[in-house]
């Protein structure tokens, strides 16, 4: 599970306004951190299939959010994937 400090750091980096905690960019950033943590967990625990399922669900949700963001604002999408180090 992502720590509160790490989550608030990601929100602070990606928010567009003072109270922005739920925009697609922020959600993608939080999911990216969670995916990184789950990936590290699965390197240690290869047979944790529930964590693997959670990882696949998080990847799918991030993919859908990125698709939505690309359709609404292409420039923001490109800036976000560059900032997070994701592939298209």
N, C-alpha and C positions, 0 to 999 in steps of 0.2 A: 504494500500500500504506500502511496506517495505521502511524504511527510507534509505537515502543514507549512513549514518554512519553505520547502521547495515549491509547493503549490503557490504560495503567495509571491514568491520570487518570479515564477513564470507568469503569473497574472500581471505583476508590475511591469514586466518587460513587454507584454503584448497588448495591454489594454489601450483603448483609444481615448477613453475619458476617465474621469475620477472614479465613477461608480461602475465601470464596465468589467463585469466578471463572467459574462455568459455569451459574449460574441463568438462567432465561429472560430476566429483566430485564437482566442484564449482557450476555447475548448480543445482545439487541435494541439496547442502547446501542452496542456495538461495531459491529454492522451498520449502525446509523444513521450513525456517523462514516465508515465505509467508503463508504456510499452518497453522502454529501456530497462526499467526495474524488473518487469516480468521476464524479459529476455535473460537478464543476469541470473534470476532465480532458476530459470529452466536450464541454464548451463550447469548448475550445481545439482538440480533435481530433475533428471531426465524423465522419470516416470510419473511426474505430477501432471496428470492429464487434465485435471480441472483447471489448473493454472494455464495450461496450453490452450484450453477452450476459451478462457478469459482473455488470453492474449489475442487469439484469432478474432474474438468479438470486438476488442478494442481497436485492432487494425482495421476491421470492416467499418466501424463507426467513424474512425479518423478518415478513411477513404471517402465515405459519404459526405462528411463535412467539408473535405477539401474539394470534392466535386461541386458541392453547393457554392462554396466560396468562389471557385473558378467561374461558375456560370453567372454569379452576381457581380463580381469585381475581379477581373483578370489580373490587374496590376497588384492588388493586395494579395492575391493568391501567389503570384510569383515572388513577391517580397517575403511572404511568410515561409515558403518552402526554402528560399535561400537562407533566411535567418535561422531556421530550424535544421538545415542541412538535410532536407528530404529530397528524394528523386521525384520527377514528374510521374 
